[in-house]
């Protein structure tokens, strides 16, 4: 009747932390205190993480992060 999970049901990966907005609903509460902190994953690393999540059997993966128009 019960099923044992082999992996978490979901994973949330932030690819980029750069953002020029100050949205009230943002979960990156540290942005105003540490504006110099910038984390940016390369495209190959983000793809490698996505492949590892898939191989692990993650049911729901969210790849998010930053303001997309900043990287123009």
mmJSON file of the N, C-alpha and C atoms, coordinates in Angstrom:
{"data_MODEL":{"atom_site":{
"group_PDB":["ATOM","ATOM","ATOM","ATOM","ATOM","ATOM","ATOM","ATOM","ATOM","ATOM","ATOM","ATOM","ATOM","ATOM","ATOM","ATOM","ATOM","ATOM","ATOM","ATOM","ATOM","ATOM","ATOM","ATOM","ATOM","ATOM","ATOM","ATOM","ATOM","ATOM","ATOM","ATOM","ATOM","ATOM","ATOM","ATOM","ATOM","ATOM","ATOM","ATOM","ATOM","ATOM","ATOM","ATOM","ATOM","ATOM","ATOM","ATOM","ATOM","ATOM","ATOM","ATOM","ATOM","ATOM","ATOM","ATOM","ATOM","ATOM","ATOM","ATOM","ATOM","ATOM","ATOM","ATOM","ATOM","ATOM","ATOM","ATOM","ATOM","ATOM","ATOM","ATOM","ATOM","ATOM","ATOM","ATOM","ATOM","ATOM","ATOM","ATOM","ATOM","ATOM","ATOM","ATOM","ATOM","ATOM","ATOM","ATOM","ATOM","ATOM","ATOM","ATOM","ATOM","ATOM","ATOM","ATOM","ATOM","ATOM","ATOM","ATOM","ATOM","ATOM","ATOM","ATOM","ATOM","ATOM","ATOM","ATOM","ATOM","ATOM","ATOM","ATOM","ATOM","ATOM","ATOM","ATOM","ATOM","ATOM","ATOM","ATOM","ATOM","ATOM","ATOM","ATOM","ATOM","ATOM","ATOM","ATOM","ATOM","ATOM","ATOM","ATOM","ATOM","ATOM","ATOM","ATOM","ATOM","ATOM","ATOM","ATOM","ATOM","ATOM","ATOM","ATOM","ATOM","ATOM","ATOM","ATOM","ATOM","ATOM","ATOM","ATOM","ATOM","ATOM","ATOM","ATOM","ATOM","ATOM","ATOM","ATOM","ATOM","ATOM","ATOM","ATOM","ATOM","ATOM","ATOM","ATOM","ATOM","ATOM","ATOM","ATOM","ATOM","ATOM","ATOM","ATOM","ATOM","ATOM","ATOM","ATOM","ATOM","ATOM","ATOM","ATOM","ATOM","ATOM","ATOM","ATOM","ATOM","ATOM","ATOM","ATOM","ATOM","ATOM","ATOM","ATOM","ATOM","ATOM","ATOM","ATOM","ATOM","ATOM","ATOM","ATOM","ATOM","ATOM","ATOM","ATOM","ATOM","ATOM","ATOM","ATOM","ATOM","ATOM","ATOM","ATOM"],
"id":[1,2,3,4,5,6,7,8,9,10,11,12,13,14,15,16,17,18,19,20,21,22,23,24,25,26,27,28,29,30,31,32,33,34,35,36,37,38,39,40,41,42,43,44,45,46,47,48,49,50,51,52,53,54,55,56,57,58,59,60,61,62,63,64,65,66,67,68,69,70,71,72,73,74,75,76,77,78,79,80,81,82,83,84,85,86,87,88,89,90,91,92,93,94,95,96,97,98,99,100,101,102,103,104,105,106,107,108,109,110,111,112,113,114,115,116,117,118,119,120,121,122,123,124,125,126,127,128,129,130,131,132,133,134,135,136,137,138,139,140,141,142,143,144,145,146,147,148,149,150,151,152,153,154,155,156,157,158,159,160,161,162,163,164,165,166,167,168,169,170,171,172,173,174,175,176,177,178,179,180,181,182,183,184,185,186,187,188,189,190,191,192,193,194,195,196,197,198,199,200,201,202,203,204,205,206,207,208,209,210,211,212,213,214,215,216],
"type_symbol":["N","C","C","N","C","C","N","C","C","N","C","C","N","C","C","N","C","C","N","C","C","N","C","C","N","C","C","N","C","C","N","C","C","N","C","C","N","C","C","N","C","C","N","C","C","N","C","C","N","C","C","N","C","C","N","C","C","N","C","C","N","C","C","N","C","C","N","C","C","N","C","C","N","C","C","N","C","C","N","C","C","N","C","C","N","C","C","N","C","C","N","C","C","N","C","C","N","C","C","N","C","C","N","C","C","N","C","C","N","C","C","N","C","C","N","C","C","N","C","C","N","C","C","N","C","C","N","C","C","N","C","C","N","C","C","N","C","C","N","C","C","N","C","C","N","C","C","N","C","C","N","C","C","N","C","C","N","C","C","N","C","C","N","C","C","N","C","C","N","C","C","N","C","C","N","C","C","N","C","C","N","C","C","N","C","C","N","C","C","N","C","C","N","C","C","N","C","C","N","C","C","N","C","C","N","C","C","N","C","C","N","C","C","N","C","C"],
"label_atom_id":["N","CA","C","N","CA","C","N","CA","C","N","CA","C","N","CA","C","N","CA","C","N","CA","C","N","CA","C","N","CA","C","N","CA","C","N","CA","C","N","CA","C","N","CA","C","N","CA","C","N","CA","C","N","CA","C","N","CA","C","N","CA","C","N","CA","C","N","CA","C","N","CA","C","N","CA","C","N","CA","C","N","CA","C","N","CA","C","N","CA","C","N","CA","C","N","CA","C","N","CA","C","N","CA","C","N","CA","C","N","CA","C","N","CA","C","N","CA","C","N","CA","C","N","CA","C","N","CA","C","N","CA","C","N","CA","C","N","CA","C","N","CA","C","N","CA","C","N","CA","C","N","CA","C","N","CA","C","N","CA","C","N","CA","C","N","CA","C","N","CA","C","N","CA","C","N","CA","C","N","CA","C","N","CA","C","N","CA","C","N","CA","C","N","CA","C","N","CA","C","N","CA","C","N","CA","C","N","CA","C","N","CA","C","N","CA","C","N","CA","C","N","CA","C","N","CA","C","N","CA","C","N","CA","C","N","CA","C","N","CA","C","N","CA","C","N","CA","C","N","CA","C"],
"label_alt_id":[null,null,null,null,null,null,null,null,null,null,null,null,null,null,null,null,null,null,null,null,null,null,null,null,null,null,null,null,null,null,null,null,null,null,null,null,null,null,null,null,null,null,null,null,null,null,null,null,null,null,null,null,null,null,null,null,null,null,null,null,null,null,null,null,null,null,null,null,null,null,null,null,null,null,null,null,null,null,null,null,null,null,null,null,null,null,null,null,null,null,null,null,null,null,null,null,null,null,null,null,null,null,null,null,null,null,null,null,null,null,null,null,null,null,null,null,null,null,null,null,null,null,null,null,null,null,null,null,null,null,null,null,null,null,null,null,null,null,null,null,null,null,null,null,null,null,null,null,null,null,null,null,null,null,null,null,null,null,null,null,null,null,null,null,null,null,null,null,null,null,null,null,null,null,null,null,null,null,null,null,null,null,null,null,null,null,null,null,null,null,null,null,null,null,null,null,null,null,null,null,null,null,null,null,null,null,null,null,null,null,null,null,null,null,null,null],
"label_comp_id":["UNK","UNK","UNK","UNK","UNK","UNK","UNK","UNK","UNK","UNK","UNK","UNK","UNK","UNK","UNK","UNK","UNK","UNK","UNK","UNK","UNK","UNK","UNK","UNK","UNK","UNK","UNK","UNK","UNK","UNK","UNK","UNK","UNK","UNK","UNK","UNK","UNK","UNK","UNK","UNK","UNK","UNK","UNK","UNK","UNK","UNK","UNK","UNK","UNK","UNK","UNK","UNK","UNK","UNK","UNK","UNK","UNK","UNK","UNK","UNK","UNK","UNK","UNK","UNK","UNK","UNK","UNK","UNK","UNK","UNK","UNK","UNK","UNK","UNK","UNK","UNK","UNK","UNK","UNK","UNK","UNK","UNK","UNK","UNK","UNK","UNK","UNK","UNK","UNK","UNK","UNK","UNK","UNK","UNK","UNK","UNK","UNK","UNK","UNK","UNK","UNK","UNK","UNK","UNK","UNK","UNK","UNK","UNK","UNK","UNK","UNK","UNK","UNK","UNK","UNK","UNK","UNK","UNK","UNK","UNK","UNK","UNK","UNK","UNK","UNK","UNK","UNK","UNK","UNK","UNK","UNK","UNK","UNK","UNK","UNK","UNK","UNK","UNK","UNK","UNK","UNK","UNK","UNK","UNK","UNK","UNK","UNK","UNK","UNK","UNK","UNK","UNK","UNK","UNK","UNK","UNK","UNK","UNK","UNK","UNK","UNK","UNK","UNK","UNK","UNK","UNK","UNK","UNK","UNK","UNK","UNK","UNK","UNK","UNK","UNK","UNK","UNK","UNK","UNK","UNK","UNK","UNK","UNK","UNK","UNK","UNK","UNK","UNK","UNK","UNK","UNK","UNK","UNK","UNK","UNK","UNK","UNK","UNK","UNK","UNK","UNK","UNK","UNK","UNK","UNK","UNK","UNK","UNK","UNK","UNK","UNK","UNK","UNK","UNK","UNK","UNK"],
"label_asym_id":["A","A","A","A","A","A","A","A","A","A","A","A","A","A","A","A","A","A","A","A","A","A","A","A","A","A","A","A","A","A","A","A","A","A","A","A","A","A","A","A","A","A","A","A","A","A","A","A","A","A","A","A","A","A","A","A","A","A","A","A","A","A","A","A","A","A","A","A","A","A","A","A","A","A","A","A","A","A","A","A","A","A","A","A","A","A","A","A","A","A","A","A","A","A","A","A","A","A","A","A","A","A","A","A","A","A","A","A","A","A","A","A","A","A","A","A","A","A","A","A","A","A","A","A","A","A","A","A","A","A","A","A","A","A","A","A","A","A","A","A","A","A","A","A","A","A","A","A","A","A","A","A","A","A","A","A","A","A","A","A","A","A","A","A","A","A","A","A","A","A","A","A","A","A","A","A","A","A","A","A","A","A","A","A","A","A","A","A","A","A","A","A","A","A","A","A","A","A","A","A","A","A","A","A","A","A","A","A","A","A","A","A","A","A","A","A"],
"label_entity_id":["1","1","1","1","1","1","1","1","1","1","1","1","1","1","1","1","1","1","1","1","1","1","1","1","1","1","1","1","1","1","1","1","1","1","1","1","1","1","1","1","1","1","1","1","1","1","1","1","1","1","1","1","1","1","1","1","1","1","1","1","1","1","1","1","1","1","1","1","1","1","1","1","1","1","1","1","1","1","1","1","1","1","1","1","1","1","1","1","1","1","1","1","1","1","1","1","1","1","1","1","1","1","1","1","1","1","1","1","1","1","1","1","1","1","1","1","1","1","1","1","1","1","1","1","1","1","1","1","1","1","1","1","1","1","1","1","1","1","1","1","1","1","1","1","1","1","1","1","1","1","1","1","1","1","1","1","1","1","1","1","1","1","1","1","1","1","1","1","1","1","1","1","1","1","1","1","1","1","1","1","1","1","1","1","1","1","1","1","1","1","1","1","1","1","1","1","1","1","1","1","1","1","1","1","1","1","1","1","1","1","1","1","1","1","1","1"],
"label_seq_id":[1,1,1,2,2,2,3,3,3,4,4,4,5,5,5,6,6,6,7,7,7,8,8,8,9,9,9,10,10,10,11,11,11,12,12,12,13,13,13,14,14,14,15,15,15,16,16,16,17,17,17,18,18,18,19,19,19,20,20,20,21,21,21,22,22,22,23,23,23,24,24,24,25,25,25,26,26,26,27,27,27,28,28,28,29,29,29,30,30,30,31,31,31,32,32,32,33,33,33,34,34,34,35,35,35,36,36,36,37,37,37,38,38,38,39,39,39,40,40,40,41,41,41,42,42,42,43,43,43,44,44,44,45,45,45,46,46,46,47,47,47,48,48,48,49,49,49,50,50,50,51,51,51,52,52,52,53,53,53,54,54,54,55,55,55,56,56,56,57,57,57,58,58,58,59,59,59,60,60,60,61,61,61,62,62,62,63,63,63,64,64,64,65,65,65,66,66,66,67,67,67,68,68,68,69,69,69,70,70,70,71,71,71,72,72,72],
"pdbx_PDB_ins_code":[null,null,null,null,null,null,null,null,null,null,null,null,null,null,null,null,null,null,null,null,null,null,null,null,null,null,null,null,null,null,null,null,null,null,null,null,null,null,null,null,null,null,null,null,null,null,null,null,null,null,null,null,null,null,null,null,null,null,null,null,null,null,null,null,null,null,null,null,null,null,null,null,null,null,null,null,null,null,null,null,null,null,null,null,null,null,null,null,null,null,null,null,null,null,null,null,null,null,null,null,null,null,null,null,null,null,null,null,null,null,null,null,null,null,null,null,null,null,null,null,null,null,null,null,null,null,null,null,null,null,null,null,null,null,null,null,null,null,null,null,null,null,null,null,null,null,null,null,null,null,null,null,null,null,null,null,null,null,null,null,null,null,null,null,null,null,null,null,null,null,null,null,null,null,null,null,null,null,null,null,null,null,null,null,null,null,null,null,null,null,null,null,null,null,null,null,null,null,null,null,null,null,null,null,null,null,null,null,null,null,null,null,null,null,null,null],
"Cartn_x":[0.815,0.0,0.865,1.915,2.795,3.97,4.454,5.586,6.748,7.937,9.125,9.711,10.061,10.65,12.15,12.655,14.086,14.785,14.013,14.573,13.519,13.936,12.942,11.937,10.764,9.757,10.091,10.723,11.021,12.37,12.912,14.178,14.073,14.685,14.651,16.099,16.518,17.894,17.877,18.585,18.684,19.938,19.772,20.878,21.643,20.958,21.57,20.939,21.751,21.195,21.09,21.597,21.567,20.145,19.786,18.467,18.51,17.889,17.845,16.491,15.646,14.326,14.337,13.36,13.209,11.781,11.439,10.084,9.827,8.657,8.313,8.167,7.832,7.61,8.873,9.997,11.236,11.755,12.182,12.722,14.201,14.847,16.247,16.308,15.988,15.909,17.262,18.35,19.699,20.174,19.449,19.913,20.251,19.43,19.692,20.871,21.091,22.2,23.541,23.52,24.751,24.626,24.548,24.347,25.539,26.715,27.9,27.936,27.116,27.104,26.403,27.152,26.599,26.991,26.001,26.236,25.616,26.414,25.943,26.485,25.595,26.018,26.229,27.242,27.461,26.374,26.185,25.176,25.464,26.734,27.088,26.842,27.119,26.871,25.376,24.599,23.14,22.571,23.072,22.618,23.035,24.24,24.708,23.841,23.49,22.616,21.249,20.705,19.399,19.448,20.521,20.66,20.774,21.484,21.613,20.28,19.506,18.179,17.286,17.372,16.588,17.018,18.325,18.843,18.46,18.344,17.977,16.489,15.709,14.275,13.47,13.992,13.256,11.991,10.866,9.586,9.363,9.756,9.465,10.701,11.286,12.48,12.164,12.604,12.411,13.783,14.098,15.342,14.962,15.464,15.039,16.207,15.935,16.937,17.142,17.284,17.666,16.628,16.978,16.158,16.68,15.881,16.363,16.828,16.269,16.664,17.981,18.532,19.83,20.952,20.782,21.829,21.806,21.221,21.093,22.431],
"Cartn_y":[-1.182,0.0,1.254,1.311,2.468,2.249,3.325,3.253,4.057,3.505,4.18,5.051,6.278,7.181,6.936,6.956,6.816,8.165,9.204,10.552,11.556,12.8,13.827,13.999,14.465,14.688,15.888,16.911,18.102,18.689,19.491,20.185,21.572,22.538,23.929,24.391,24.748,25.159,26.583,27.482,28.861,28.994,29.305,29.362,30.679,31.75,33.083,33.91,34.694,35.521,36.995,37.383,38.796,39.258,40.385,40.962,42.445,43.257,44.692,45.127,44.189,44.479,44.289,44.801,44.627,44.154,43.004,42.481,42.112,42.452,42.176,40.685,39.926,38.49,37.66,38.291,37.569,36.827,35.604,34.814,35.088,35.869,36.248,37.509,37.345,38.469,39.129,38.464,38.982,39.929,40.076,40.883,42.32,42.951,44.346,44.469,43.474,43.515,43.173,42.346,41.895,42.008,43.215,43.363,42.87,42.783,42.332,40.816,40.076,38.626,38.212,37.595,37.181,35.737,34.9,33.489,33.22,32.674,32.406,31.049,30.112,28.813,28.888,28.209,28.151,27.279,27.436,26.64,25.155,24.782,23.355,22.777,23.564,23.079,22.96,23.929,23.868,22.639,22.352,21.169,19.887,19.867,18.697,18.457,19.526,19.399,18.875,19.405,18.942,17.456,17.021,15.603,14.733,15.208,14.445,14.358,15.438,15.401,14.382,14.359,13.407,11.974,11.753,10.407,9.939,10.873,10.525,10.232,10.558,10.287,11.389,12.599,13.728,13.942,14.015,14.135,15.539,16.566,17.949,18.805,19.369,20.21,21.622,22.603,24.007,24.636,25.088,25.809,27.27,28.114,29.496,30.397,31.684,32.591,33.859,34.93,36.213,36.835,37.99,38.7,38.314,37.642,37.138,38.218,39.421,40.453,41.146,40.842,41.408,40.813,39.591,38.869,39.101,40.152,40.416,40.585],
"Cartn_z":[0.0,0.0,0.0,0.812,0.846,-0.087,-0.654,-1.569,-0.986,-1.065,-0.568,-1.674,-1.339,-2.32,-2.436,-3.674,-3.918,-3.987,-4.183,-4.336,-3.865,-3.628,-3.297,-4.437,-4.122,-5.162,-6.039,-5.452,-6.239,-5.842,-6.759,-6.522,-7.132,-6.471,-6.907,-7.054,-8.271,-8.53,-9.088,-8.418,-8.893,-9.741,-11.008,-11.952,-11.862,-11.539,-11.525,-10.412,-9.678,-8.603,-8.977,-10.144,-10.534,-10.83,-10.235,-10.469,-10.11,-10.93,-10.664,-10.102,-9.762,-9.216,-7.7,-7.036,-5.585,-5.293,-5.818,-5.653,-4.198,-3.719,-2.322,-2.055,-3.072,-2.885,-3.107,-3.356,-3.659,-2.43,-2.631,-1.526,-1.285,-2.126,-1.928,-1.071,0.201,1.124,1.355,1.042,1.287,0.198,-0.895,-2.022,-1.639,-0.826,-0.467,0.484,1.327,2.274,1.634,0.6,-0.048,-1.568,-2.113,-3.557,-4.384,-3.764,-4.479,-4.658,-3.9,-3.988,-5.277,-6.16,-7.445,-7.72,-7.909,-8.22,-9.583,-10.477,-11.829,-12.27,-12.55,-13.044,-14.551,-15.033,-16.476,-17.098,-18.383,-19.084,-19.005,-19.109,-19.051,-17.658,-16.602,-15.249,-14.977,-15.435,-15.26,-15.968,-17.166,-17.912,-17.196,-16.637,-15.898,-14.654,-13.962,-12.792,-13.207,-14.295,-14.786,-15.142,-15.772,-16.118,-14.871,-13.855,-12.617,-11.885,-11.903,-11.286,-11.993,-13.308,-14.098,-13.796,-13.741,-13.458,-12.057,-11.122,-9.748,-9.602,-10.636,-10.585,-9.924,-9.937,-9.374,-10.209,-9.543,-10.245,-10.806,-10.053,-10.444,-10.181,-11.241,-11.098,-11.57,-10.787,-11.131,-11.297,-12.51,-12.774,-12.921,-12.031,-11.988,-11.655,-11.566,-11.045,-11.837,-11.09,-11.656,-12.584,-13.067,-14.047,-15.434,-16.257,-17.538,-18.501,-18.438,-19.388,-19.016,-17.844,-17.463,-18.307,-18.787,-19.498,-20.999,-21.474,-22.914,-23.56],
"occupancy":[1.0,1.0,1.0,1.0,1.0,1.0,1.0,1.0,1.0,1.0,1.0,1.0,1.0,1.0,1.0,1.0,1.0,1.0,1.0,1.0,1.0,1.0,1.0,1.0,1.0,1.0,1.0,1.0,1.0,1.0,1.0,1.0,1.0,1.0,1.0,1.0,1.0,1.0,1.0,1.0,1.0,1.0,1.0,1.0,1.0,1.0,1.0,1.0,1.0,1.0,1.0,1.0,1.0,1.0,1.0,1.0,1.0,1.0,1.0,1.0,1.0,1.0,1.0,1.0,1.0,1.0,1.0,1.0,1.0,1.0,1.0,1.0,1.0,1.0,1.0,1.0,1.0,1.0,1.0,1.0,1.0,1.0,1.0,1.0,1.0,1.0,1.0,1.0,1.0,1.0,1.0,1.0,1.0,1.0,1.0,1.0,1.0,1.0,1.0,1.0,1.0,1.0,1.0,1.0,1.0,1.0,1.0,1.0,1.0,1.0,1.0,1.0,1.0,1.0,1.0,1.0,1.0,1.0,1.0,1.0,1.0,1.0,1.0,1.0,1.0,1.0,1.0,1.0,1.0,1.0,1.0,1.0,1.0,1.0,1.0,1.0,1.0,1.0,1.0,1.0,1.0,1.0,1.0,1.0,1.0,1.0,1.0,1.0,1.0,1.0,1.0,1.0,1.0,1.0,1.0,1.0,1.0,1.0,1.0,1.0,1.0,1.0,1.0,1.0,1.0,1.0,1.0,1.0,1.0,1.0,1.0,1.0,1.0,1.0,1.0,1.0,1.0,1.0,1.0,1.0,1.0,1.0,1.0,1.0,1.0,1.0,1.0,1.0,1.0,1.0,1.0,1.0,1.0,1.0,1.0,1.0,1.0,1.0,1.0,1.0,1.0,1.0,1.0,1.0,1.0,1.0,1.0,1.0,1.0,1.0,1.0,1.0,1.0,1.0,1.0,1.0],
"B_iso_or_equiv":[0.0,0.0,0.0,0.0,0.0,0.0,0.0,0.0,0.0,0.0,0.0,0.0,0.0,0.0,0.0,0.0,0.0,0.0,0.0,0.0,0.0,0.0,0.0,0.0,0.0,0.0,0.0,0.0,0.0,0.0,0.0,0.0,0.0,0.0,0.0,0.0,0.0,0.0,0.0,0.0,0.0,0.0,0.0,0.0,0.0,0.0,0.0,0.0,0.0,0.0,0.0,0.0,0.0,0.0,0.0,0.0,0.0,0.0,0.0,0.0,0.0,0.0,0.0,0.0,0.0,0.0,0.0,0.0,0.0,0.0,0.0,0.0,0.0,0.0,0.0,0.0,0.0,0.0,0.0,0.0,0.0,0.0,0.0,0.0,0.0,0.0,0.0,0.0,0.0,0.0,0.0,0.0,0.0,0.0,0.0,0.0,0.0,0.0,0.0,0.0,0.0,0.0,0.0,0.0,0.0,0.0,0.0,0.0,0.0,0.0,0.0,0.0,0.0,0.0,0.0,0.0,0.0,0.0,0.0,0.0,0.0,0.0,0.0,0.0,0.0,0.0,0.0,0.0,0.0,0.0,0.0,0.0,0.0,0.0,0.0,0.0,0.0,0.0,0.0,0.0,0.0,0.0,0.0,0.0,0.0,0.0,0.0,0.0,0.0,0.0,0.0,0.0,0.0,0.0,0.0,0.0,0.0,0.0,0.0,0.0,0.0,0.0,0.0,0.0,0.0,0.0,0.0,0.0,0.0,0.0,0.0,0.0,0.0,0.0,0.0,0.0,0.0,0.0,0.0,0.0,0.0,0.0,0.0,0.0,0.0,0.0,0.0,0.0,0.0,0.0,0.0,0.0,0.0,0.0,0.0,0.0,0.0,0.0,0.0,0.0,0.0,0.0,0.0,0.0,0.0,0.0,0.0,0.0,0.0,0.0,0.0,0.0,0.0,0.0,0.0,0.0],
"pdbx_formal_charge":[null,null,null,null,null,null,null,null,null,null,null,null,null,null,null,null,null,null,null,null,null,null,null,null,null,null,null,null,null,null,null,null,null,null,null,null,null,null,null,null,null,null,null,null,null,null,null,null,null,null,null,null,null,null,null,null,null,null,null,null,null,null,null,null,null,null,null,null,null,null,null,null,null,null,null,null,null,null,null,null,null,null,null,null,null,null,null,null,null,null,null,null,null,null,null,null,null,null,null,null,null,null,null,null,null,null,null,null,null,null,null,null,null,null,null,null,null,null,null,null,null,null,null,null,null,null,null,null,null,null,null,null,null,null,null,null,null,null,null,null,null,null,null,null,null,null,null,null,null,null,null,null,null,null,null,null,null,null,null,null,null,null,null,null,null,null,null,null,null,null,null,null,null,null,null,null,null,null,null,null,null,null,null,null,null,null,null,null,null,null,null,null,null,null,null,null,null,null,null,null,null,null,null,null,null,null,null,null,null,null,null,null,null,null,null,null],
"auth_seq_id":[1,1,1,2,2,2,3,3,3,4,4,4,5,5,5,6,6,6,7,7,7,8,8,8,9,9,9,10,10,10,11,11,11,12,12,12,13,13,13,14,14,14,15,15,15,16,16,16,17,17,17,18,18,18,19,19,19,20,20,20,21,21,21,22,22,22,23,23,23,24,24,24,25,25,25,26,26,26,27,27,27,28,28,28,29,29,29,30,30,30,31,31,31,32,32,32,33,33,33,34,34,34,35,35,35,36,36,36,37,37,37,38,38,38,39,39,39,40,40,40,41,41,41,42,42,42,43,43,43,44,44,44,45,45,45,46,46,46,47,47,47,48,48,48,49,49,49,50,50,50,51,51,51,52,52,52,53,53,53,54,54,54,55,55,55,56,56,56,57,57,57,58,58,58,59,59,59,60,60,60,61,61,61,62,62,62,63,63,63,64,64,64,65,65,65,66,66,66,67,67,67,68,68,68,69,69,69,70,70,70,71,71,71,72,72,72],
"auth_comp_id":["UNK","UNK","UNK","UNK","UNK","UNK","UNK","UNK","UNK","UNK","UNK","UNK","UNK","UNK","UNK","UNK","UNK","UNK","UNK","UNK","UNK","UNK","UNK","UNK","UNK","UNK","UNK","UNK","UNK","UNK","UNK","UNK","UNK","UNK","UNK","UNK","UNK","UNK","UNK","UNK","UNK","UNK","UNK","UNK","UNK","UNK","UNK","UNK","UNK","UNK","UNK","UNK","UNK","UNK","UNK","UNK","UNK","UNK","UNK","UNK","UNK","UNK","UNK","UNK","UNK","UNK","UNK","UNK","UNK","UNK","UNK","UNK","UNK","UNK","UNK","UNK","UNK","UNK","UNK","UNK","UNK","UNK","UNK","UNK","UNK","UNK","UNK","UNK","UNK","UNK","UNK","UNK","UNK","UNK","UNK","UNK","UNK","UNK","UNK","UNK","UNK","UNK","UNK","UNK","UNK","UNK","UNK","UNK","UNK","UNK","UNK","UNK","UNK","UNK","UNK","UNK","UNK","UNK","UNK","UNK","UNK","UNK","UNK","UNK","UNK","UNK","UNK","UNK","UNK","UNK","UNK","UNK","UNK","UNK","UNK","UNK","UNK","UNK","UNK","UNK","UNK","UNK","UNK","UNK","UNK","UNK","UNK","UNK","UNK","UNK","UNK","UNK","UNK","UNK","UNK","UNK","UNK","UNK","UNK","UNK","UNK","UNK","UNK","UNK","UNK","UNK","UNK","UNK","UNK","UNK","UNK","UNK","UNK","UNK","UNK","UNK","UNK","UNK","UNK","UNK","UNK","UNK","UNK","UNK","UNK","UNK","UNK","UNK","UNK","UNK","UNK","UNK","UNK","UNK","UNK","UNK","UNK","UNK","UNK","UNK","UNK","UNK","UNK","UNK","UNK","UNK","UNK","UNK","UNK","UNK","UNK","UNK","UNK","UNK","UNK","UNK"],
"auth_asym_id":["A","A","A","A","A","A","A","A","A","A","A","A","A","A","A","A","A","A","A","A","A","A","A","A","A","A","A","A","A","A","A","A","A","A","A","A","A","A","A","A","A","A","A","A","A","A","A","A","A","A","A","A","A","A","A","A","A","A","A","A","A","A","A","A","A","A","A","A","A","A","A","A","A","A","A","A","A","A","A","A","A","A","A","A","A","A","A","A","A","A","A","A","A","A","A","A","A","A","A","A","A","A","A","A","A","A","A","A","A","A","A","A","A","A","A","A","A","A","A","A","A","A","A","A","A","A","A","A","A","A","A","A","A","A","A","A","A","A","A","A","A","A","A","A","A","A","A","A","A","A","A","A","A","A","A","A","A","A","A","A","A","A","A","A","A","A","A","A","A","A","A","A","A","A","A","A","A","A","A","A","A","A","A","A","A","A","A","A","A","A","A","A","A","A","A","A","A","A","A","A","A","A","A","A","A","A","A","A","A","A","A","A","A","A","A","A"],
"auth_atom_id":["N","CA","C","N","CA","C","N","CA","C","N","CA","C","N","CA","C","N","CA","C","N","CA","C","N","CA","C","N","CA","C","N","CA","C","N","CA","C","N","CA","C","N","CA","C","N","CA","C","N","CA","C","N","CA","C","N","CA","C","N","CA","C","N","CA","C","N","CA","C","N","CA","C","N","CA","C","N","CA","C","N","CA","C","N","CA","C","N","CA","C","N","CA","C","N","CA","C","N","CA","C","N","CA","C","N","CA","C","N","CA","C","N","CA","C","N","CA","C","N","CA","C","N","CA","C","N","CA","C","N","CA","C","N","CA","C","N","CA","C","N","CA","C","N","CA","C","N","CA","C","N","CA","C","N","CA","C","N","CA","C","N","CA","C","N","CA","C","N","CA","C","N","CA","C","N","CA","C","N","CA","C","N","CA","C","N","CA","C","N","CA","C","N","CA","C","N","CA","C","N","CA","C","N","CA","C","N","CA","C","N","CA","C","N","CA","C","N","CA","C","N","CA","C","N","CA","C","N","CA","C","N","CA","C","N","CA","C","N","CA","C","N","CA","C","N","CA","C","N","CA","C"],
"pdbx_PDB_model_num":[1,1,1,1,1,1,1,1,1,1,1,1,1,1,1,1,1,1,1,1,1,1,1,1,1,1,1,1,1,1,1,1,1,1,1,1,1,1,1,1,1,1,1,1,1,1,1,1,1,1,1,1,1,1,1,1,1,1,1,1,1,1,1,1,1,1,1,1,1,1,1,1,1,1,1,1,1,1,1,1,1,1,1,1,1,1,1,1,1,1,1,1,1,1,1,1,1,1,1,1,1,1,1,1,1,1,1,1,1,1,1,1,1,1,1,1,1,1,1,1,1,1,1,1,1,1,1,1,1,1,1,1,1,1,1,1,1,1,1,1,1,1,1,1,1,1,1,1,1,1,1,1,1,1,1,1,1,1,1,1,1,1,1,1,1,1,1,1,1,1,1,1,1,1,1,1,1,1,1,1,1,1,1,1,1,1,1,1,1,1,1,1,1,1,1,1,1,1,1,1,1,1,1,1,1,1,1,1,1,1,1,1,1,1,1,1]
}}}
